[in-house]
Amino acid sequence: MGESADDDLVARLVGEHERAYRAAWLILRDSHQAEEAVQEAFLRVWRFRGSLPAGDAIRPWMYRVVVNTSISALRHDRPRRTSEVAMPAGDLGPTAAGGQDPGTAAEDADRASTMAEALGDLPEHLRVPVILRYWIGLSEKEIATAIGRRPGTVKSRLHDARSRLAADPRVNAARLAAGGDG
């Protein structure tokens, strides 16, 4: 990889840091561990930059490294884990909404916290595709690359996860409180 390609990779990593951190936090539910997982993942991407796929294929490959690093940290820490460290609710949403009035911001924070709890209760194999689809914005095909599964498996897991989230009483209560019906 030449200097220009290295510069492009650095720019790409910097550009994806916030989303990668969000994905790691949603998997690990611990801000310190999420930051460490992202740093480790980005170091791995850098270390193996010579074998990176070309073009747009780099993004799902990079998230595969982020997900694998996060899951490894989660499995390593599972016996010691006793509490969760809260992530600022504004960081959970797919996009940050600026200029909100305090009441709306508080309601959004409550909904984000409720969704984080419900998402955290999903089994890992369902939680990861949801994170990659709705918080990172990967397509089903990109998620399949990122998690090493077939696109049909991803579609099935997303459907199962959405069904479980829709049946979660916390999510339903938050949806009703927001005035939504679906």
N, C-alpha and C positions, 0 to 999 in steps of 0.2 A: 504494500500500500504506500502510495506516495504522500508527500507532505500535504498536498491539496486534499486528497482523500481523507487523510487524518483530520484535517481541519473540518471537513464536512461531517465526519463522524462525531467529533467533539460538539459541533453545533447541533447535530441531531440529538445527541444525548442530553445536552443542556435543555433543548426544546421539549424533550419528553420527561424531564425530571419530575415535574409536578404530577403528571398523570401516573408515572411509574411509582411515585411515593404513594399516591392515592390507592393504587392497586395493591401495593405491599401492605399498606395500613389496613385495608379492608380484609386482607387475608390474615394478617397477624394481630390486628386490633391493639397494637402497641406502637406508639410513635417512634420511640427510640429504636426498636427492632426493625421497624419499617425503613427508617433512614439507613440503618446498617445494611439491610438487605438490598436496598437500591444501590448503595455504594459498592457492595460486593458484586452485584449483578453488572453494574457498569464497568467495574474493573475487569470482570470476565469478558464482557463484550470487547473491551479495549484489547485485552490480552489475545483474544482470538480474532481480531479484526481482519486478519489475512484470510480467514475462511468465511467471512460474512457473505450472505447472499446479496445479489445485486438489486438495485432499485428499491421498489416499494416492499420487497420481501424482507427487508431488514427489520421493519417495525414488528411484525409478528414474531420474528426470531428473537428480537430483543425482549419482547414481553414473555417469551418462553423462558428466557434466562431469569427475568424478574420473578416470574411465578415459581419457577423451580427453586430459586434462592430463598424466596419467602416460605415456601412449603417446607424446605429443609430446615429453616430456622424455626418454624412452627413445630415440626416434629421433634427437633432437638430440645426445644424449650417446654414442650407439653407437660412433662412431669413437674417442673418447677412453677408453672404458670398458676398464679392464685388470683390475680385481678387484672382487669383490663384498664389500659390507660386511654382516656377519652381523647378523641381527635376533635378539634374544633369543627362544629357542625357545618360551617361554611365551606370547609374543605371536602365534605362528603359529596356535595351536589355535583352533577356533571358540569355545571358552569356556575361561576360566582356571579350573584346578582348584586350589582352595585346600586346605591342610591335608594334602598328600600327604607320605608319608615320602620321604626323600632318594633312595632307590633307585628308587622309582616315578617320582619327578620327573625323575631322570636318564634313565630309559628313555623317558619321554614326550618329553623334550627331544631325545633321539637320533632318535626316530621323526619328530618335527616337523622336525628338520634334514634328515633323509632325504627327507621329503615335499616340503620346500621345494626341495631340489635337483632332484628328479624333476619337480616342477611347473615349475621354472625352465627345464627342458629342453624343455617343450612349446612348440610354436609359439604365438605371441601370440594367434592367432585361436581356439585351443583353451584356452589358459591363462586368458584373461579370463573366459569364461563359468563355468569351474570356480571361480575366485575369487569371482565374484559369487554363485554358487549355494551353495557349501559354506562359505565364510568370511564372507560378508556376509548370506546367507540370503534372497536375492531369488528370487522364483518365476521359472519359465521365461518367463512373459509379461513380468514386470518386466525381466528380463535382455534380452529382445528390444527393449524400449523403450530400455534403457540402452546397448545396442550398435548400435541402429539396424538390426536384422535381424528376420526373421520368427520366430515361435515354433518352427516346424518346423526352422529352421536352428539355433536354439539347442539344441533337443533332439538333433539330429544331432551337433552339436559336443560337447555334454556326453557323449554316448555314445562318440564317438571318443576324447575325452580320457580317460574312465574306462578304456576298452580299452587305451590306451597306458600309462596309469599301472599298470594291473593286470599288464601284460606287462613292466614295468620291473623288472629284477633287484634293484635297491636296495629298491623298495617290497615285493617278494615276500620278500626277506630280513628286512626289518623286520617284516612281517606274521607270518612264521614265528617270529621271535624273540619276538614278543608272544604267541605261542600261538594266533594266529588262523588261520583257513583260508579266509576269504573276504572 
